[in-house]
Amino acid sequence: MVNKRILLLGATGRTGRLVLEQALAEGYQVNCLVRSPEKIKIKSDSLDIFQGDTQNRDDLSKAIEACEAVISILNISRASDFPWAPLRTPKDFLSQTMSQLSTVAYEQGVNRIVVCSAWGVAETKADLPGWFRWFIDNSNIGVAYRDHERQEALLEASDLDWTIVRPVGLINSKKAKEVIESQNNQPKPKLLISRLNVAKYMINVLSKPKTSKMKVVISTL
């Protein structure tokens, strides 16, 4: 079991909750920065919850203290899963957070960061089925993809030891499966992956040096 302290951003989301559970199960000490602490139902001596805004440098500075790494599972939030549902977060929420986080992490000597992005961001958009590219171009789904791209660019321009994880379509299955790692569309990704498998992968990849500066699409059979 490890005893490393990490900062987790996005712990109250559907995937973030599973990342938190997995991190604690693997023996990590976890700091969470969230707007609404009451949404975190887990109680653990290994968990410290900080209330604040991930776009705020002071809030990030407090939450990242004593951490050795960061996992971000943040996303642009909509009022529902309907593609044209109104946004609940700013259009630049991810990139504004990363702009602050990369500076704060550098200042506090926290080098390792694993970020959850999405298949279809940047150059991988060309690999998507045509119908899904249409939704990205014509609905509020695309807001998140465009800001993930800005977030990724900020990471790539930083001196951080980053890994960008791009899961395919997310489902809620609780069945653990072997994860397929794809780069440059090889092997061709499958269309779905469970949030649980994403959570497990995010935790596992945290301590794998070979994934440094790597952008990887993940899916399952």
C-alpha positions as a Markdown table, in Angstrom:
| # | Residue | x | y | z |
|---|---|---|---|---|
| 1 | Met | 0.0 | 0.0 | 0.0 |
| 2 | Val | 1.2 | 3.5 | -0.8 |
| 3 | Asn | 1.2 | 6.5 | 1.5 |
| 4 | Lys | 1.4 | 9.3 | -1.0 |
| 5 | Arg | -0.8 | 12.4 | -0.7 |
| 6 | Ile | -2.5 | 13.6 | -3.8 |
| 7 | Leu | -4.8 | 16.4 | -4.7 |
| 8 | Leu | -8.0 | 15.3 | -6.4 |
| 9 | Leu | -10.0 | 17.8 | -8.4 |
| 10 | Gly | -13.5 | 16.8 | -9.5 |
| 11 | Ala | -14.3 | 14.4 | -6.7 |
| 12 | Thr | -18.0 | 15.0 | -6.6 |
| 13 | Gly | -18.6 | 14.1 | -10.3 |
| 14 | Arg | -19.9 | 10.7 | -11.5 |
| 15 | Thr | -16.4 | 9.6 | -12.4 |
| 16 | Gly | -14.6 | 11.6 | -9.7 |
| 17 | Arg | -16.4 | 9.8 | -6.9 |
| 18 | Leu | -15.0 | 6.5 | -8.2 |
| 19 | Val | -11.5 | 8.0 | -8.5 |
| 20 | Leu | -11.8 | 9.0 | -4.9 |
| 21 | Glu | -12.9 | 5.6 | -3.8 |
| 22 | Gln | -10.1 | 3.9 | -5.8 |
| 23 | Ala | -7.4 | 6.3 | -4.5 |
| 24 | Leu | -8.4 | 5.6 | -0.8 |
| 25 | Ala | -8.6 | 1.8 | -1.5 |
| 26 | Glu | -5.1 | 1.9 | -2.9 |
| 27 | Gly | -3.8 | 3.6 | 0.2 |
| 28 | Tyr | -3.4 | 7.2 | -1.0 |
| 29 | Gln | -3.9 | 10.2 | 1.3 |
| 30 | Val | -6.3 | 12.4 | -0.6 |
| 31 | Asn | -6.9 | 16.2 | -0.5 |
| 32 | Cys | -10.1 | 17.2 | -2.4 |
| 33 | Leu | -10.9 | 20.7 | -3.4 |
| 34 | Val | -14.7 | 21.1 | -4.0 |
| 35 | Arg | -17.4 | 23.7 | -4.0 |
| 36 | Ser | -19.8 | 21.6 | -2.0 |
| 37 | Pro | -18.1 | 19.4 | 0.6 |
| 38 | Glu | -21.5 | 17.9 | 1.6 |
| 39 | Lys | -21.6 | 16.0 | -1.7 |
| 40 | Ile | -18.7 | 13.8 | -0.6 |
| 41 | Lys | -20.2 | 11.1 | 1.5 |
| 42 | Ile | -17.0 | 9.1 | 2.2 |
| 43 | Lys | -15.6 | 9.3 | 5.6 |
| 44 | Ser | -11.9 | 8.4 | 6.0 |
| 45 | Asp | -8.9 | 9.5 | 8.1 |
| 46 | Ser | -7.0 | 9.5 | 4.8 |
| 47 | Leu | -9.3 | 12.2 | 3.3 |
| 48 | Asp | -9.1 | 16.0 | 3.8 |
| 49 | Ile | -11.7 | 18.1 | 2.1 |
| 50 | Phe | -11.1 | 21.7 | 1.2 |
| 51 | Gln | -14.0 | 24.0 | 0.2 |
| 52 | Gly | -13.2 | 26.4 | -2.7 |
| 53 | Asp | -13.0 | 27.1 | -6.4 |
| 54 | Thr | -10.4 | 25.3 | -8.6 |
| 55 | Gln | -10.0 | 28.5 | -10.6 |
| 56 | Asn | -8.8 | 30.4 | -7.5 |
| 57 | Arg | -5.1 | 30.4 | -6.9 |
| 58 | Asp | -5.3 | 30.8 | -3.1 |
| 59 | Asp | -7.8 | 27.9 | -2.8 |
| 60 | Leu | -5.6 | 25.7 | -4.9 |
| 61 | Ser | -2.5 | 26.6 | -2.9 |
| 62 | Lys | -4.1 | 25.5 | 0.4 |
| 63 | Ala | -5.5 | 22.3 | -1.0 |
| 64 | Ile | -2.2 | 21.2 | -2.7 |
| 65 | Glu | 0.0 | 21.6 | 0.4 |
| 66 | Ala | 1.9 | 18.4 | 1.3 |
| 67 | Cys | 0.8 | 16.7 | -1.9 |
| 68 | Glu | 3.1 | 14.9 | -4.3 |
| 69 | Ala | 0.8 | 14.6 | -7.3 |
| 70 | Val | -2.5 | 15.8 | -8.8 |
| 71 | Ile | -5.4 | 14.1 | -10.5 |
| 72 | Ser | -7.9 | 16.2 | -12.3 |
| 73 | Ile | -11.2 | 14.6 | -13.4 |
| 74 | Leu | -12.9 | 18.0 | -13.9 |
| 75 | Asn | -15.2 | 18.6 | -16.8 |
| 76 | Ile | -17.6 | 21.3 | -18.2 |
| 77 | Ser | -20.9 | 20.6 | -16.6 |
| 78 | Arg | -24.3 | 20.8 | -18.3 |
| 79 | Ala | -27.7 | 20.9 | -16.6 |
| 80 | Ser | -28.5 | 17.5 | -18.0 |
| 81 | Asp | -27.1 | 14.9 | -20.4 |
| 82 | Phe | -29.2 | 16.5 | -23.2 |
| 83 | Pro | -26.6 | 17.8 | -25.8 |
| 84 | Trp | -28.1 | 21.3 | -25.9 |
| 85 | Ala | -28.6 | 21.6 | -22.1 |
| 86 | Pro | -27.4 | 24.9 | -20.7 |
| 87 | Leu | -23.9 | 25.0 | -19.1 |
| 88 | Arg | -23.5 | 25.0 | -15.3 |
| 89 | Thr | -19.8 | 26.0 | -15.5 |
| 90 | Pro | -18.0 | 28.7 | -17.5 |
| 91 | Lys | -16.9 | 27.8 | -21.1 |
| 92 | Asp | -13.3 | 28.1 | -20.0 |
| 93 | Phe | -13.6 | 26.4 | -16.7 |
| 94 | Leu | -11.0 | 23.7 | -17.4 |
| 95 | Ser | -8.4 | 26.0 | -19.0 |
| 96 | Gln | -8.8 | 28.6 | -16.3 |
| 97 | Thr | -8.3 | 26.0 | -13.7 |
| 98 | Met | -5.2 | 24.6 | -15.4 |
| 99 | Ser | -3.7 | 28.0 | -15.9 |
| 100 | Gln | -3.8 | 28.5 | -12.1 |
| 101 | Leu | -3.0 | 24.9 | -11.2 |
| 102 | Ser | 0.2 | 24.7 | -13.3 |
| 103 | Thr | 1.6 | 27.8 | -11.6 |
| 104 | Val | 0.6 | 26.7 | -8.1 |
| 105 | Ala | 2.0 | 23.2 | -8.7 |
| 106 | Tyr | 5.3 | 24.6 | -9.9 |
| 107 | Glu | 5.5 | 27.0 | -7.0 |
| 108 | Gln | 5.0 | 24.2 | -4.5 |
| 109 | Gly | 7.2 | 21.6 | -6.1 |
| 110 | Val | 4.4 | 19.3 | -7.2 |
| 111 | Asn | 5.4 | 17.9 | -10.5 |
| 112 | Arg | 3.2 | 14.9 | -11.4 |
| 113 | Ile | -0.3 | 15.5 | -12.8 |
| 114 | Val | -2.7 | 13.1 | -14.5 |
| 115 | Val | -5.7 | 14.8 | -16.3 |
| 116 | Cys | -8.8 | 13.2 | -17.7 |
| 117 | Ser | -9.7 | 14.7 | -21.1 |
| 118 | Ala | -11.7 | 12.9 | -23.8 |
| 119 | Trp | -11.4 | 10.9 | -27.0 |
| 120 | Gly | -12.2 | 13.4 | -29.8 |
| 121 | Val | -10.1 | 16.3 | -28.4 |
| 122 | Ala | -7.6 | 17.9 | -30.7 |
| 123 | Glu | -6.1 | 15.5 | -33.3 |
| 124 | Thr | -8.3 | 12.6 | -32.2 |
| 125 | Lys | -11.5 | 14.3 | -33.4 |
| 126 | Ala | -10.8 | 12.9 | -36.8 |
| 127 | Asp | -11.0 | 9.4 | -35.4 |
| 128 | Leu | -14.5 | 9.8 | -34.1 |
| 129 | Pro | -17.7 | 8.5 | -35.9 |
| 130 | Gly | -19.1 | 11.2 | -38.1 |
| 131 | Trp | -22.3 | 11.5 | -36.1 |
| 132 | Phe | -20.4 | 12.3 | -33.0 |
| 133 | Arg | -18.3 | 14.9 | -34.7 |
| 134 | Trp | -21.6 | 16.6 | -35.7 |
| 135 | Phe | -22.7 | 16.8 | -32.0 |
| 136 | Ile | -19.3 | 18.3 | -31.1 |
| 137 | Asp | -19.7 | 20.9 | -33.8 |
| 138 | Asn | -23.4 | 21.7 | -33.3 |
| 139 | Ser | -24.3 | 21.3 | -29.6 |
| 140 | Asn | -23.1 | 22.2 | -26.1 |
| 141 | Ile | -21.1 | 18.9 | -26.0 |
| 142 | Gly | -18.5 | 20.7 | -28.0 |
| 143 | Val | -17.9 | 23.3 | -25.3 |
| 144 | Ala | -16.1 | 20.7 | -23.2 |
| 145 | Tyr | -14.1 | 19.4 | -26.1 |
| 146 | Arg | -12.8 | 22.8 | -27.0 |
| 147 | Asp | -11.8 | 23.6 | -23.4 |
| 148 | His | -10.2 | 20.2 | -22.9 |
| 149 | Glu | -8.0 | 21.2 | -26.0 |
| 150 | Arg | -7.0 | 24.5 | -24.4 |
| 151 | Gln | -6.3 | 22.7 | -21.1 |
| 152 | Glu | -4.1 | 20.1 | -22.9 |
| 153 | Ala | -2.2 | 22.9 | -24.6 |
| 154 | Leu | -1.4 | 24.5 | -21.3 |
| 155 | Leu | -0.2 | 21.3 | -19.9 |
| 156 | Glu | 2.0 | 20.6 | -22.9 |
| 157 | Ala | 3.6 | 24.1 | -22.5 |
| 158 | Ser | 4.3 | 23.5 | -18.9 |
| 159 | Asp | 7.3 | 21.8 | -17.2 |
| 160 | Leu | 5.0 | 19.4 | -15.3 |
| 161 | Asp | 5.3 | 15.6 | -15.6 |
| 162 | Trp | 1.9 | 15.1 | -17.1 |
| 163 | Thr | -0.2 | 12.3 | -18.5 |
| 164 | Ile | -3.4 | 13.1 | -20.5 |
| 165 | Val | -6.0 | 10.3 | -20.4 |
| 166 | Arg | -8.7 | 10.4 | -23.1 |
| 167 | Pro | -11.5 | 8.0 | -22.4 |
| 168 | Val | -14.0 | 7.0 | -25.0 |
| 169 | Gly | -17.8 | 7.1 | -24.3 |
| 170 | Leu | -18.5 | 6.7 | -20.6 |
| 171 | Ile | -21.0 | 4.1 | -19.2 |
| 172 | Asn | -21.8 | 3.2 | -15.6 |
| 173 | Ser | -21.1 | -0.5 | -15.7 |
| 174 | Lys | -19.4 | -1.8 | -12.5 |
| 175 | Lys | -17.6 | -4.7 | -14.3 |
| 176 | Ala | -13.8 | -4.3 | -14.3 |
| 177 | Lys | -12.2 | -5.0 | -17.7 |
| 178 | Glu | -8.8 | -4.9 | -19.2 |
| 179 | Val | -8.1 | -1.4 | -20.6 |
| 180 | Ile | -7.0 | -0.9 | -24.2 |
| 181 | Glu | -4.5 | 1.9 | -24.6 |
| 182 | Ser | -4.5 | 3.6 | -28.0 |
| 183 | Gln | -2.2 | 6.2 | -29.6 |
| 184 | Asn | -2.4 | 7.6 | -33.1 |
| 185 | Asn | -5.6 | 5.6 | -33.4 |
| 186 | Gln | -3.7 | 2.3 | -32.9 |
| 187 | Pro | -5.2 | 0.0 | -32.0 |
| 188 | Lys | -8.5 | 1.5 | -33.1 |
| 189 | Pro | -10.4 | 2.3 | -29.8 |
| 190 | Lys | -13.7 | 0.7 | -29.0 |
| 191 | Leu | -16.6 | 3.1 | -28.4 |
| 192 | Leu | -17.2 | 2.6 | -24.7 |
| 193 | Ile | -15.5 | 2.4 | -21.3 |
| 194 | Ser | -17.0 | 2.3 | -17.8 |
| 195 | Arg | -16.4 | 5.1 | -15.3 |
| 196 | Leu | -15.0 | 2.5 | -13.0 |
| 197 | Asn | -12.4 | 1.4 | -15.4 |
| 198 | Val | -11.4 | 5.0 | -16.1 |
| 199 | Ala | -11.1 | 5.5 | -12.3 |
| 200 | Lys | -8.9 | 2.5 | -11.9 |
| 201 | Tyr | -6.7 | 3.5 | -14.8 |
| 202 | Met | -6.3 | 7.1 | -13.5 |
| 203 | Ile | -5.0 | 5.8 | -10.2 |
| 204 | Asn | -2.7 | 3.1 | -11.8 |
| 205 | Val | -1.1 | 5.5 | -14.3 |
| 206 | Leu | -0.2 | 7.9 | -11.6 |
| 207 | Ser | 2.9 | 6.0 | -10.6 |
| 208 | Lys | 4.0 | 4.8 | -14.1 |
| 209 | Pro | 7.0 | 6.8 | -15.3 |
| 210 | Lys | 6.6 | 5.4 | -18.8 |
| 211 | Thr | 3.4 | 7.5 | -19.2 |
| 212 | Ser | 5.2 | 10.8 | -18.8 |
| 213 | Lys | 4.3 | 13.3 | -21.5 |
| 214 | Met | 1.9 | 10.8 | -23.0 |
| 215 | Lys | -1.6 | 11.3 | -24.4 |
| 216 | Val | -3.5 | 8.1 | -24.4 |
| 217 | Val | -7.0 | 7.1 | -25.5 |
| 218 | Ile | -8.5 | 4.3 | -23.3 |
| 219 | Ser | -11.4 | 1.9 | -24.1 |
| 220 | Thr | -12.4 | -1.6 | -23.2 |
| 221 | Leu | -13.7 | -4.6 | -25.2 |
